[in-house]
Amino acid sequence: MPTAFTKGDLFETDGIQAYGFGGGIDGTMNVGVAIAMKKRWPELAAAYAERCKDGKLALGDVFMWTNGEVTVFALGILTPDGKPKLSALNTAARKMLQLASEAKIKRIGLPRIGTGPQSLDWTRVRKMLGELTVGSTVRIDVFEQFARAAKPEAADEPPAAATE
């Protein structure tokens, strides 16, 4: 399936079955979308920190966490000094697709992975992600731009009055 590049709210998009983020091999989740995931699923943060303890997660590895209907892939792409590595992202993303296929996950949502404070070149990352899913049964939706999901208006509330 092809990789889809889109804008929207990663957590409020229908059809996304799993999420992924680029993480440090030190087990912290203090940058980018990882912060939102840590707040949303504190159990994920604890399990990820435990997995990374004592160097058990190497660059290019993937930590897969599942709790009920939620699956998150933590891709080990950040060196201890916080710099992402494109080679680690490529290796980890391929492992993520394999794990997702084995788990019968068809669609994974990712942010602009690897483009945090000490970022990789987005053009190169985008190209790599676009080529990654060729021939795969798993689709990756990459959210290049955040756009808050529209909240549906309650049926019993009148529309807001226009003001001048």
C-alpha positions in Angstrom: 0.0 0.0 0.0 1.3 3.5 -0.6 2.3 5.9 2.1 -0.2 8.7 2.4 1.0 12.2 3.3 -1.7 14.3 4.9 -2.6 17.0 7.4 -4.9 16.5 10.3 -5.1 15.2 13.8 -3.1 12.0 14.2 -5.3 10.9 17.2 -8.6 11.8 15.6 -8.4 10.2 12.2 -10.7 7.3 11.4 -9.1 4.1 10.3 -5.7 4.5 12.1 -5.1 1.3 13.9 -1.7 2.0 15.4 0.6 5.0 16.0 4.4 5.4 15.8 6.9 7.9 17.0 10.7 8.4 16.8 12.2 7.8 20.2 15.4 8.0 22.0 17.2 4.8 23.1 17.4 6.3 26.6 13.6 5.7 27.2 12.5 9.3 27.5 9.5 10.7 25.7 10.0 14.4 26.0 9.9 15.6 22.4 7.3 16.0 19.7 4.3 13.7 19.6 5.9 11.4 22.2 4.9 14.0 24.8 1.2 13.7 23.8 1.5 9.9 23.7 3.0 9.9 27.2 0.1 12.0 28.5 -2.5 9.9 26.7 -1.0 6.5 27.7 1.2 6.8 30.9 1.5 3.0 30.8 3.3 3.2 27.4 5.9 5.7 28.9 6.6 3.3 31.8 6.9 0.3 29.6 9.1 2.2 27.1 11.4 3.4 29.8 11.7 -0.1 31.2 12.5 -1.5 27.7 15.2 1.0 27.2 16.7 0.5 30.6 20.3 -0.8 30.6 20.6 -0.3 26.8 18.1 -2.9 25.8 16.8 -0.8 22.9 19.4 0.0 20.2 19.3 2.4 17.3 17.1 0.9 14.6 15.1 -1.2 17.0 11.4 -1.0 17.5 9.4 -1.3 20.8 5.8 -2.4 20.1 3.3 -1.7 22.9 -0.3 -2.9 22.9 -3.0 -2.2 25.4 -6.5 -3.2 24.4 -7.2 -1.7 21.0 -4.2 0.6 21.1 -0.8 -0.2 19.5 2.1 2.1 19.5 5.5 1.6 17.8 8.4 3.4 19.3 11.2 3.6 16.7 14.7 3.9 18.2 16.1 6.7 16.0 17.6 9.2 18.5 21.2 8.8 19.7 21.9 9.5 23.4 22.7 13.2 22.4 19.2 13.5 20.9 20.2 13.5 17.2 18.1 11.3 14.9 19.8 9.0 12.4 18.2 8.4 9.0 19.7 4.9 8.7 18.2 4.0 12.1 14.8 5.4 11.0 14.9 3.3 7.8 15.8 0.1 9.7 13.2 0.7 12.4 10.4 1.7 10.0 11.0 -1.6 8.1 10.8 -3.5 11.3 7.6 -1.6 12.3 6.0 -2.6 9.0 6.9 -6.3 9.6 5.6 -6.3 13.1 2.4 -4.5 12.0 1.8 -7.0 9.2 2.3 -9.9 11.7 -0.2 -8.3 14.0 -2.7 -7.7 11.1 -2.5 -4.0 11.5 -3.4 -2.3 8.2 -2.8 1.4 8.9 -0.3 3.3 11.1 -0.3 7.0 11.8 3.0 8.8 12.1 4.0 12.4 12.7 6.8 14.1 10.7 9.1 11.6 12.3 12.7 12.5 12.8 12.1 16.2 12.3 12.3 17.5 15.9 14.7 20.0 17.3 17.9 18.4 15.9 16.0 17.2 12.7 16.7 15.2 9.7 16.1 16.6 6.3 12.4 16.2 5.7 12.8 15.8 1.9 15.0 12.8 2.5 12.8 11.3 5.2 9.6 11.9 3.1 11.2 10.1 0.1 12.3 7.2 2.2 8.8 6.8 3.8 7.2 7.1 0.4 9.3 4.2 -0.9 9.1 2.1 2.2 5.5 0.8 1.8 5.8 -0.2 -1.9 4.5 -3.8 -1.9 3.5 -3.7 1.7 0.1 -4.7 3.1 0.4 -1.9 5.7 -0.3 1.7 4.9 1.5 4.5 6.7 -0.4 7.9 7.1 2.2 10.6 7.7 0.7 13.7 9.2 2.9 16.5 7.8 0.8 19.2 9.3 -1.3 19.2 12.4 -4.9 20.4 11.9 -7.3 20.1 14.9 -10.2 17.8 14.1 -13.5 19.7 13.9 -15.8 19.2 16.9 -19.3 18.2 15.8 -21.9 20.7 16.9 -24.6 19.3 19.2 -27.9 18.9 17.4 -29.9 20.6 20.1 -27.6 23.7 20.2 -28.4 26.7 18.0 -25.5 27.9 15.7 -23.4 30.6 17.1 -24.6 34.1 16.3 -22.4 36.1 13.9 -21.0 39.3 15.4 -19.8 42.4 13.6 
